[in-house]
Amino acid sequence: MKIIQYCQHVLGMGHFFRSLEIARAFEDEQVIFVAGGSRPDQQLPDNVEYFQLPGLCMNENFGGLMPTDEGRSLDEVKEERTETLKKIFENEKPDIFLIELFPFGRKAFRFELLPILDAIKEGKYGNVKVVCSLRDILVERDDGGKHENRCVKYLNKYFDLLLIHSDPKISKLDETFSVIDNISIPLVYTGFAARKPRKEIRNDIREKRGIAADVKFMVASAGGGKVGGPLLNAVLNGYAQLRPENSELLILTGPFLDQQSFDELEKKAATISCVTIEKFAPDFTDLLMGADCMISMAGYNTCMDILTTGIPSAVFPFAQNHEQRMRAEKLAKYIPLKILNNDDLNVSDMKNIIENLFAQERTTAEHNINLDGGLDSARAIQKIGNN
Protein backbone atom coordinates (compact mmCIF):
# COMPACT_ATOMS: atom_id res chain seq x y z
CA MET A 1 0.00 0.00 0.00
CA LYS A 2 1.27 3.47 -0.92
CA ILE A 3 0.37 6.44 1.30
CA ILE A 4 0.85 10.12 0.58
CA GLN A 5 0.91 11.88 3.94
CA TYR A 6 0.48 15.66 3.88
CA CYS A 7 1.68 17.71 6.84
CA GLN A 8 1.92 21.49 7.04
CA HIS A 9 3.18 23.03 10.27
CA VAL A 10 3.10 26.82 10.44
CA LEU A 11 4.06 27.66 14.03
CA GLY A 12 5.53 24.84 16.11
CA MET A 13 6.74 21.32 15.32
CA GLY A 14 3.95 19.31 16.94
CA HIS A 15 2.11 18.59 13.71
CA PHE A 16 5.32 17.36 12.08
CA PHE A 17 6.30 14.97 14.87
CA ARG A 18 2.80 13.59 15.39
CA SER A 19 2.54 12.89 11.66
CA LEU A 20 6.00 11.33 11.67
CA GLU A 21 5.01 9.00 14.51
CA ILE A 22 2.04 7.80 12.44
CA ALA A 23 4.28 7.35 9.39
CA ARG A 24 6.66 5.27 11.51
CA ALA A 25 3.83 2.87 12.34
CA PHE A 26 3.40 1.99 8.64
CA GLU A 27 6.42 -0.26 8.95
CA ASP A 28 5.61 -2.42 5.91
CA GLU A 29 3.98 0.29 3.78
CA GLN A 30 5.47 2.96 1.53
CA VAL A 31 4.93 6.46 2.92
CA ILE A 32 5.54 9.57 0.84
CA PHE A 33 5.74 12.33 3.42
CA VAL A 34 4.88 15.69 1.85
CA ALA A 35 5.75 18.60 4.13
CA GLY A 36 5.30 22.31 3.66
CA GLY A 37 7.02 23.81 6.69
CA SER A 38 10.68 24.03 7.69
CA ARG A 39 12.08 20.54 8.22
CA PRO A 40 13.49 19.84 11.69
CA ASP A 41 16.79 17.98 11.90
CA GLN A 42 15.19 14.59 12.43
CA GLN A 43 16.04 11.17 11.03
CA LEU A 44 13.17 9.61 9.10
CA PRO A 45 12.05 5.98 9.28
CA ASP A 46 13.31 3.69 6.52
CA ASN A 47 9.82 3.36 5.00
CA VAL A 48 9.40 7.12 4.55
CA GLU A 49 10.33 9.13 1.46
CA TYR A 50 10.37 12.87 2.14
CA PHE A 51 9.15 15.57 -0.26
CA GLN A 52 9.67 19.20 0.73
CA LEU A 53 7.24 21.71 -0.75
CA PRO A 54 8.40 25.33 -0.93
CA GLY A 55 8.01 26.49 2.66
CA LEU A 56 5.18 28.56 4.09
CA CYS A 57 4.70 29.65 7.70
CA MET A 58 2.67 32.13 9.72
CA ASN A 59 3.87 35.72 9.77
CA GLU A 60 4.98 37.34 13.03
CA ASN A 61 1.47 38.64 13.83
CA PHE A 62 -0.16 35.25 13.07
CA GLY A 63 -2.29 37.10 10.54
CA GLY A 64 -1.41 35.26 7.35
CA LEU A 65 1.08 33.16 5.44
CA MET A 66 4.57 34.10 4.36
CA PRO A 67 7.30 32.20 2.49
CA THR A 68 10.09 30.72 4.60
CA ASP A 69 12.60 31.69 1.90
CA GLU A 70 13.35 35.40 1.79
CA GLY A 71 12.94 37.06 -1.56
CA ARG A 72 10.09 34.85 -2.79
CA SER A 73 6.56 36.14 -3.23
CA LEU A 74 3.59 34.40 -1.66
CA ASP A 75 1.83 33.97 -5.01
CA GLU A 76 4.94 32.44 -6.56
CA VAL A 77 5.30 29.91 -3.74
CA LYS A 78 1.60 29.01 -3.85
CA GLU A 79 1.72 28.33 -7.58
CA GLU A 80 4.84 26.18 -7.30
CA ARG A 81 3.39 24.20 -4.41
CA THR A 82 0.14 23.53 -6.24
CA GLU A 83 1.92 22.25 -9.34
CA THR A 84 4.40 20.19 -7.30
CA LEU A 85 1.62 18.49 -5.34
CA LYS A 86 -0.24 17.63 -8.57
CA LYS A 87 2.92 16.10 -10.06
CA ILE A 88 3.50 13.98 -6.94
CA PHE A 89 0.00 12.51 -7.26
CA GLU A 90 0.33 11.98 -11.01
CA ASN A 91 3.62 10.13 -10.53
CA GLU A 92 2.80 8.14 -7.40
CA LYS A 93 -0.93 7.32 -7.71
CA PRO A 94 -1.31 6.41 -4.03
CA ASP A 95 -3.84 4.17 -2.33
CA ILE A 96 -4.28 6.59 0.60
CA PHE A 97 -4.12 10.37 0.96
CA LEU A 98 -3.61 11.13 4.66
CA ILE A 99 -4.09 14.84 5.46
CA GLU A 100 -3.08 16.27 8.79
CA LEU A 101 -5.62 18.69 10.37
CA PHE A 102 -7.47 19.88 7.22
CA PRO A 103 -10.40 20.66 7.01
CA PHE A 104 -10.49 21.43 10.75
CA GLY A 105 -7.54 23.77 10.23
CA ARG A 106 -5.19 24.97 7.50
CA LYS A 107 -7.97 26.85 5.69
CA ALA A 108 -5.24 28.96 4.09
CA PHE A 109 -4.02 25.87 2.20
CA ARG A 110 -7.26 25.18 0.33
CA PHE A 111 -5.53 26.63 -2.73
CA GLU A 112 -3.50 23.42 -3.10
CA LEU A 113 -5.62 20.82 -1.32
CA LEU A 114 -9.01 21.32 -2.96
CA PRO A 115 -7.70 20.77 -6.52
CA ILE A 116 -6.18 17.45 -5.40
CA LEU A 117 -9.33 16.42 -3.55
CA ASP A 118 -11.48 17.26 -6.57
CA ALA A 119 -9.18 15.24 -8.81
CA ILE A 120 -9.35 12.27 -6.44
CA LYS A 121 -13.14 12.48 -6.38
CA GLU A 122 -13.15 12.46 -10.19
CA GLY A 123 -10.97 9.34 -10.20
CA LYS A 124 -7.97 10.93 -11.91
CA TYR A 125 -5.47 9.09 -9.68
CA GLY A 126 -7.33 5.79 -9.34
CA ASN A 127 -9.13 4.56 -6.24
CA VAL A 128 -7.62 6.80 -3.54
CA LYS A 129 -9.07 6.77 -0.01
CA VAL A 130 -8.82 10.11 1.81
CA VAL A 131 -8.23 10.21 5.57
CA CYS A 132 -8.14 13.15 7.98
CA SER A 133 -5.58 12.98 10.80
CA LEU A 134 -6.80 15.18 13.66
CA ARG A 135 -5.38 16.03 17.07
CA ASP A 136 -7.41 15.89 20.27
CA ILE A 137 -8.48 19.51 20.87
CA LEU A 138 -9.41 22.13 18.28
CA VAL A 139 -8.73 25.86 18.38
CA GLU A 140 -11.81 27.87 19.23
CA ARG A 141 -13.61 29.87 16.50
CA ASP A 142 -16.02 32.74 16.93
CA ASP A 143 -17.74 32.88 13.55
CA GLY A 144 -21.27 31.73 14.24
CA GLY A 145 -20.62 28.15 13.18
CA LYS A 146 -19.36 28.89 9.66
CA HIS A 147 -16.07 27.10 10.18
CA GLU A 148 -17.68 23.97 11.64
CA ASN A 149 -20.25 23.75 8.87
CA ARG A 150 -17.52 24.11 6.26
CA CYS A 151 -15.55 21.31 7.93
CA VAL A 152 -18.53 18.99 7.80
CA LYS A 153 -19.16 19.85 4.13
CA TYR A 154 -15.59 18.99 3.17
CA LEU A 155 -15.45 15.86 5.33
CA ASN A 156 -18.64 14.41 3.91
CA LYS A 157 -17.75 15.33 0.32
CA TYR A 158 -14.10 14.31 0.09
CA PHE A 159 -13.08 12.08 3.00
CA ASP A 160 -13.52 8.39 3.79
CA LEU A 161 -12.31 8.32 7.41
CA LEU A 162 -11.62 10.68 10.32
CA LEU A 163 -8.92 9.70 12.81
CA ILE A 164 -8.93 11.54 16.15
CA HIS A 165 -5.60 11.19 17.96
CA SER A 166 -6.94 11.16 21.48
CA ASP A 167 -8.05 8.87 24.24
CA PRO A 168 -11.78 9.67 24.60
CA LYS A 169 -11.58 9.39 28.39
CA ILE A 170 -9.28 12.43 28.25
CA SER A 171 -10.76 14.42 25.39
CA LYS A 172 -13.60 13.87 22.92
CA LEU A 173 -14.06 15.79 19.70
CA ASP A 174 -17.52 17.09 20.59
CA GLU A 175 -16.00 19.17 23.40
CA THR A 176 -14.50 21.53 20.82
CA PHE A 177 -16.60 20.69 17.73
CA SER A 178 -20.33 21.13 18.26
CA VAL A 179 -21.71 19.57 15.05
CA ILE A 180 -20.03 16.18 15.25
CA ASP A 181 -23.40 14.45 14.68
CA ASN A 182 -23.49 15.95 11.17
CA ILE A 183 -20.37 14.05 10.14
CA SER A 184 -21.44 11.10 7.98
CA ILE A 185 -18.07 9.37 7.50
CA PRO A 186 -16.66 6.90 10.07
CA LEU A 187 -14.56 8.37 12.87
CA VAL A 188 -12.09 6.50 15.06
CA TYR A 189 -10.38 7.50 18.32
CA THR A 190 -6.85 6.17 17.91
CA GLY A 191 -5.38 7.08 21.26
CA PHE A 192 -2.66 9.72 21.50
CA ALA A 193 0.12 9.47 18.93
CA ALA A 194 3.05 9.46 21.33
CA ARG A 195 6.74 8.97 20.72
CA LYS A 196 8.21 6.18 22.83
CA PRO A 197 11.59 6.59 24.55
CA ARG A 198 14.14 3.84 24.31
CA LYS A 199 14.40 1.68 27.41
CA GLU A 200 17.49 1.77 29.61
CA ILE A 201 18.74 4.90 27.85
CA ARG A 202 19.28 7.14 30.89
CA ASN A 203 22.93 6.31 31.53
CA ASP A 204 23.82 6.58 27.85
CA ILE A 205 22.23 10.03 27.57
CA ARG A 206 24.01 11.34 30.65
CA GLU A 207 27.34 9.85 29.63
CA LYS A 208 27.00 11.39 26.16
CA ARG A 209 26.45 14.82 27.73
CA GLY A 210 29.03 14.39 30.48
CA ILE A 211 26.51 14.54 33.32
CA ALA A 212 27.39 12.57 36.44
CA ALA A 213 24.85 10.22 38.00
CA ASP A 214 24.39 12.39 41.10
CA VAL A 215 23.82 15.66 39.20
CA LYS A 216 20.29 17.02 38.95
CA PHE A 217 19.61 17.71 35.28
CA MET A 218 16.80 20.01 34.11
CA VAL A 219 15.57 20.60 30.56
CA ALA A 220 13.78 23.80 29.56
CA SER A 221 12.10 23.59 26.16
CA ALA A 222 10.27 26.11 23.98
CA GLY A 223 9.01 23.57 21.45
CA GLY A 224 9.33 25.09 17.99
CA GLY A 225 10.54 28.32 19.54
CA LYS A 226 8.43 31.02 17.90
CA VAL A 227 6.50 31.81 21.08
CA GLY A 228 8.69 30.39 23.86
CA GLY A 229 11.12 33.24 24.49
CA PRO A 230 9.48 34.65 27.65
CA LEU A 231 9.37 31.21 29.28
CA LEU A 232 13.03 30.47 28.59
CA ASN A 233 14.11 33.86 29.92
CA ALA A 234 12.08 33.27 33.07
CA VAL A 235 13.64 29.84 33.62
CA LEU A 236 17.12 31.21 33.08
CA ASN A 237 16.51 34.08 35.52
CA GLY A 238 15.04 31.76 38.14
CA TYR A 239 17.88 29.28 37.81
CA ALA A 240 20.45 32.08 38.12
CA GLN A 241 18.75 33.29 41.30
CA LEU A 242 18.50 29.81 42.81
CA ARG A 243 21.95 28.60 41.70
CA PRO A 244 21.20 25.02 42.79
CA GLU A 245 24.25 23.01 43.77
CA ASN A 246 25.23 19.93 41.77
CA SER A 247 22.81 20.67 38.93
CA GLU A 248 22.78 21.43 35.22
CA LEU A 249 20.27 23.23 32.99
CA LEU A 250 19.84 22.55 29.28
CA ILE A 251 17.80 25.14 27.39
CA LEU A 252 16.34 24.09 24.04
CA THR A 253 15.19 27.23 22.25
CA GLY A 254 13.52 25.47 19.32
CA PRO A 255 14.75 25.84 15.72
CA PHE A 256 12.34 28.68 14.94
CA LEU A 257 13.43 31.16 17.65
CA ASP A 258 14.79 34.23 15.89
CA GLN A 259 18.57 34.53 15.90
CA GLN A 260 18.66 37.79 17.88
CA SER A 261 16.67 36.25 20.76
CA PHE A 262 18.88 33.16 20.66
CA ASP A 263 22.04 35.28 20.81
CA GLU A 264 20.68 37.26 23.77
CA LEU A 265 19.83 34.07 25.68
CA GLU A 266 23.23 32.59 24.90
CA LYS A 267 24.98 35.74 26.10
CA LYS A 268 23.01 35.72 29.34
CA ALA A 269 23.61 32.00 29.90
CA ALA A 270 27.36 32.48 29.49
CA THR A 271 27.37 34.36 32.80
CA ILE A 272 25.74 31.44 34.67
CA SER A 273 27.58 28.24 35.44
CA CYS A 274 26.20 24.83 34.41
CA VAL A 275 23.85 26.19 31.72
CA THR A 276 23.90 24.96 28.11
CA ILE A 277 21.83 26.40 25.26
CA GLU A 278 21.00 24.47 22.10
CA LYS A 279 18.41 25.00 19.38
CA PHE A 280 17.09 21.46 19.03
CA ALA A 281 17.56 17.92 20.33
CA PRO A 282 16.60 15.25 17.76
CA ASP A 283 16.62 12.66 20.56
CA PHE A 284 14.28 14.73 22.75
CA THR A 285 12.21 11.85 24.16
CA ASP A 286 15.34 9.87 25.06
CA LEU A 287 16.82 13.07 26.49
CA LEU A 288 13.95 13.34 28.95
CA MET A 289 14.78 9.86 30.24
CA GLY A 290 18.24 11.16 31.07
CA ALA A 291 16.92 14.34 32.68
CA ASP A 292 15.35 14.72 36.13
CA CYS A 293 12.76 17.42 35.44
CA MET A 294 11.50 19.75 32.73
CA ILE A 295 9.85 23.14 32.18
CA SER A 296 8.32 23.59 28.74
CA MET A 297 5.56 24.88 26.55
CA ALA A 298 2.49 22.62 26.59
CA GLY A 299 2.08 21.39 23.04
CA TYR A 300 0.58 18.02 22.12
CA ASN A 301 3.89 16.20 21.64
CA THR A 302 5.52 17.64 24.74
CA CYS A 303 2.57 16.52 26.85
CA MET A 304 2.82 13.05 25.31
CA ASP A 305 6.54 12.98 26.10
CA ILE A 306 5.74 13.79 29.71
CA LEU A 307 3.30 10.88 29.80
CA THR A 308 5.71 8.36 28.24
CA THR A 309 8.75 9.35 30.32
CA GLY A 310 7.10 10.22 33.65
CA ILE A 311 9.44 13.20 34.06
CA PRO A 312 8.45 15.78 36.73
CA SER A 313 7.28 18.77 34.71
CA ALA A 314 5.84 22.25 34.67
CA VAL A 315 4.22 23.49 31.47
CA PHE A 316 3.38 26.96 30.18
CA PRO A 317 0.41 26.79 27.76
CA PHE A 318 0.37 29.02 24.69
CA ALA A 319 -2.00 31.85 25.61
CA GLN A 320 -3.41 32.78 22.19
CA ASN A 321 -5.92 29.92 22.25
CA HIS A 322 -7.27 27.51 24.85
CA GLU A 323 -6.00 24.24 23.29
CA GLN A 324 -2.76 23.76 25.25
CA ARG A 325 -4.19 24.79 28.62
CA MET A 326 -7.26 22.59 28.16
CA ARG A 327 -5.08 19.55 27.39
CA ALA A 328 -2.72 20.23 30.29
CA GLU A 329 -5.58 20.59 32.76
CA LYS A 330 -7.10 17.30 31.61
CA LEU A 331 -3.79 15.43 31.90
CA ALA A 332 -3.07 16.97 35.31
CA LYS A 333 -5.95 14.88 36.66
CA TYR A 334 -3.93 11.74 35.87
CA ILE A 335 -0.30 12.76 36.49
CA PRO A 336 1.54 15.31 38.65
CA LEU A 337 1.79 18.34 36.35
CA LYS A 338 2.37 21.97 37.30
CA ILE A 339 0.56 24.37 34.94
CA LEU A 340 2.11 27.83 34.75
CA ASN A 341 0.50 31.23 34.21
CA ASN A 342 2.04 34.54 33.19
CA ASP A 343 2.20 35.47 36.89
CA ASP A 344 4.60 32.56 37.46
CA LEU A 345 7.28 33.94 35.14
CA ASN A 346 8.76 36.33 37.70
CA VAL A 347 12.14 35.47 39.20
CA SER A 348 10.91 34.61 42.70
CA ASP A 349 8.13 32.24 41.64
CA MET A 350 10.24 30.59 38.95
CA LYS A 351 13.01 29.98 41.46
CA ASN A 352 10.52 28.15 43.72
CA ILE A 353 9.10 26.17 40.80
CA ILE A 354 12.58 24.99 39.79
CA GLU A 355 13.42 24.08 43.35
CA ASN A 356 10.21 22.05 43.73
CA LEU A 357 10.79 20.22 40.44
CA PHE A 358 14.32 19.24 41.47
CA ALA A 359 12.85 17.72 44.64
CA GLN A 360 10.30 15.53 42.81
CA GLU A 361 10.74 11.93 41.76
CA ARG A 362 9.89 10.51 38.35
CA THR A 363 6.30 9.23 38.04
CA THR A 364 6.07 5.46 37.76
CA ALA A 365 2.34 4.94 38.45
CA GLU A 366 0.24 3.70 35.53
CA HIS A 367 -2.10 6.34 34.13
CA ASN A 368 -3.72 3.93 31.62
CA ILE A 369 -3.97 6.61 28.94
CA ASN A 370 -3.88 5.15 25.42
CA LEU A 371 -0.61 6.30 23.82
CA ASP A 372 -0.64 3.92 20.84
CA GLY A 373 -2.19 6.40 18.42
CA GLY A 374 0.44 5.82 15.76
CA LEU A 375 -0.08 2.08 15.62
CA ASP A 376 -3.87 2.27 15.90
CA SER A 377 -3.98 4.90 13.13
CA ALA A 378 -1.98 2.64 10.84
CA ARG A 379 -4.33 -0.26 11.54
CA ALA A 380 -7.43 1.83 10.79
CA ILE A 381 -5.95 3.10 7.53
CA GLN A 382 -4.80 -0.36 6.45
CA LYS A 383 -8.33 -1.61 7.06
CA ILE A 384 -9.97 0.87 4.69
CA GLY A 385 -7.10 0.55 2.21
CA ASN A 386 -7.70 -3.16 1.88
CA ASN A 387 -11.44 -2.78 1.31
N, C-alpha and C positions, 0 to 999 in steps of 0.2 A: 504494500500500500504506500502511495506517495502523498505526502501532506505538505501543502504550502501554509506556513504559519506566519501571519502578519502581526507585527508588534511595533507600535509607535509610542515611545515615551517622549514626553515634552518637558518634564520638570525634574523628576527624580529618576531612579533606576529600578524601582519596584516592579513596574510592568515588564521590563526586560528580564529580570531574574525569575519572576513567576512564570513567564512564558518559557524561559530556558529550562526550568525545572520540569515543565510538562513535556517539552521536546525530549528531554533526557529519558523520560519514561517510555518513549517509543523506541525501545532498544532495538527491535528487529524491523523497524519501518524507516523509510527514507523521509527525512524532514528537510524541507527547504525553508530556512528561517529568513524571512524578509523583514528587515528593520529599517526604520526611518529616523531614528535619533542617533546621537553620538554613541559609538560602541565602547562599552567599558572594556578594560583589559582583562578579559575572562576567557579561559580555555573552553572550547565548545566540545560537546560529546562527539564521538566518532560518527554517529549516525546523522549528524547535522551539517548541512551545507549552508553557508551564510551568504546572503545577498544584502548589500548595503545600498539603500536608496539615498539620493541626495538628501542631506540632513535638514530637518525642520525642528524648531523648538519654540517654546513660548517666549515672547519678548519680556523685558524686565518688569513691565507693569502687568503681566499676565493678561494682556488685552488682545492678543492676536499672535499669529505665527511670524517667524522670521527664519531665514536660512542660517544654518550653523556655519557656513563658509562665507566669510566677508567678501564683499564685492559682487555677490550674486543677487539678482532680483528675485522676489517672491514668485512672480509669474513664471519666470524662467525655470525655477526649481520645480514648481508645480507641474509644468508641462513635461519636463524630463521625467519626473516620477511617474506620471500617468502612463507615458509611453513605455517606460522600463517595466512597470508592473504588467502591462498588457503583453509584452514580449516574454516575460517569465511564464505567464499562463499559456501562451501559444506554444512555447518550447517544451514545457514540463507536463501539461495536461494532467493535473493532479486528481486524486480520488477525493481528497478532503481539502477544503479551504477553512482554516481555523483562524478566526479574527479576534484579536484581543480587544475587549471593551466595547467596540462599536456594535450596535448603535446606541448603547447607553452613554457613551462618551465619544470623543474624537469627531464631533460634528464637523469640525473644520477640515476633515479629511474625506468628506463625501465626494470631493472633486475627483479622487482617484479610486475610491471604493465602489461607488454606485455604478460606474461603467463596467467594472469587473463583475459585479453582482448581476447586472442586467444581462451581460454576455453569458454568464453561467445559467441563468434562468432560460435563456434562449437556446441552450445546449451547444454553444460554440466550442466549449472545451471538453465535451463528453459529459458523462454522468458524475458531476461533482457535488458532493454533499457539503453544505455550509454550516459551520458551527461557531457559535459565539462563546468566547472564554471570558468570564466575568468575575471580578473580585466580589468580596462579601458585602461591602457597604458602598452605596452610591453617594456622590456629591449632591447636596440639596439644590433644587431649582425653584425659582419663584417666578413662574411664567404662566400660571393658571392651568397647568396640565398639558401645555403644548408639547413639551419635550417628551413626556411619558407617552402621549398618544402617538407621537412620531416614532418612538422606539417600537411600540407594538406594531405599527404599520410595517416597518422594515423587517421586524422579526418574522411576522406572519407571511410576508411576501417572499423573502429571500432565504430564510434560514431553516435548517432541518432540526437543530438541537441547540439548547441553551445549557451551558455548564456554569454552575455557580460555585466558585471555589471557597466554600465555607462549610463549617459544621453547623447544621441548623439549630443545634442546641445553644450555639453562641450567637449566631446572626442569621436571620431569614430575609430573603429578598423583599418581602412585602413590608418590612420595617422602613425601607427607604424607596420603595416603588409601589405606588398605591393601586395600580391597575394590573396587577399580576394576573388576575383572573381573565383578562382579555387576551392573554398570550395563548395561542392555539398550538404551538409546537411543544414537544416534550422538553421538560427541564429536569436537570439532575443536580443534586448537591453532591459535590465530589469530595468534600473535606478540604481543608486548607492545603494549598500547594506549598509545602515547606521543604527547604533544603535540609539535608541530614548531615550532621557532622560525622567525621570519621571517628571510630572508637579508639580509645587508648592513644589519642593524639596529643594530649596535654604536655607531656614531657618533651615531645619532639618540637612543639611550637615554642616552648620556653627556651629550649636549648638553641633553637635556630635564632632566637632574638636575644640570647645571652641573659636571660632572666633566671635568677636562682630560684630554687624551689620554695624558699621561705620569704620571697619578695611578694608583696601585694601588688597586683598588676591590674590597672583600670584601663578600659577602652572608652573613649568618647567619640561618637560617630555622628556625622551630619547627613548620613545617607548620600544622596546625589550631590548635595552641597549648595544648591542655589538659595536655600532659605535657612541654612543651619548656622550661619555666622554668629548671631547673638548667643546661641546656646554654647558654642565652642568657646567663645570669649568668656562667658560666665564660668564654665568649668575650669578654664585656665586660671582665671582670677581666684576662684575658690580654692583650687589646689595650691596656688602660690601662697595664699593666706594660711592654709592649714599646714603645708609643708610636712606631710605625713612621713614618718621615718620608715625606712626599708620598703619603699614603694616606687612604682613607676607608672607613668601616664602616657598612653599612646593616643594621640588625636588624629582621627581620620577625617579630613575636611570634605571628602567627596570630590570626584573629578570635575564637577561643574562649578565649584567655588571660584569666583573671579581671582585672577592672579594677584591683584593688589591686596585683597583681603587675606589671601594665603601668605603673602610676604609679610604683612603686618603681624599675623599670628606667629609666624616662624620667628620673627624678630623678637616678639615678646617672650616666646618659649625659650629662646636662647639665654634668657636671663634667669631661668628657673631650672634647677637641677632635676634630672630624672624625667624629663619630658621629651618625647619624640613626636614630630609632626610628619604625617604622610598624607598623600592624596587619596589613596585607595588600597585596599587589601583584597586581592583576588581570592584568598583563602579565608574570608571573613568568618564563616561559620566555624571552621576549625580554630580560628584565632580566639573565638569566644570560649572554646573549651580550654584554651591555655590561660585565659584571663580569669580574674576573680570577681569583677563587677563591671558594669557598663552604664554610661549615660548617653542617650541617643535621641534622635527624632523618633517618631512613632509610626513609621510606615508599615505597610502590610508585611514585607519581608523581614524587617527588623523584629517585629512582634513575633513572627514565626520562629526566627532564630532564638529569641528568648525562650520560647516554649520548648524547642528541641534541645537546647543546651542547659536550661535551668539556671542560667547566670543571674545573680542578683542585679536588678536593673531599675533605673529611673528613666522615664521617657517624657519628651516634650512634644506634644502633638502640634502639628501645623495648624495655625489659628485661622487661616482663610476659609476653611470649611470644617464641618463637624466630623468628617469621616475618621480621622486618626484618633481623635479623643473618644469617639463612640466605641471604636474597636478596643482601645486601651482600657476603658472602663468596664467593658464586658469581660475581657481577659483577666482583669484584676480581681474578679470574683473567683477565679480558679487558681491563680498563682500570686505570690507576693510581687507587687508591681507598684512602684511609686510613680504617680502621674504629676508632672510639673506644670505650673502656671507661670505667666510672665512675672508674677510677684516673687517667684522662687529664684530668679536669675540674678539677684543681688549677691554680693560677696559673702555676707554673713550666712544667709540661708544655704547657698551652694556649698559653702565649707561644711556645714552640718550634714547636708545630703551626702557628700562624698565620704565623710567620716562614718555615717551610718551604713553606707553601702560596703565599705571596707570591713565592717564588723559582721556582715551577714554571711551565711553559708549558702552554698549552691543548693537549689531546690532539687530534691530527688523524688518527691511524692508524685504519684501518677495523677495527671489531670484528665486523662481519658478524652482528650480533644482529638478529633480525627485530623491527622496531619499527612495523610496519604493522597492528597489531592492530585498530585502529578500522576501517580499510578492509576487512580480511579478515573481520571480524565481520559487517559490513554485507553483504558478498557471500554469506556462509553463510546469513544470515537471509533475504535475498532469494531464495535458491535454494529454501528450504523453503516460503517464502511463496507462490511461484509454482507449487508442486506441488499 
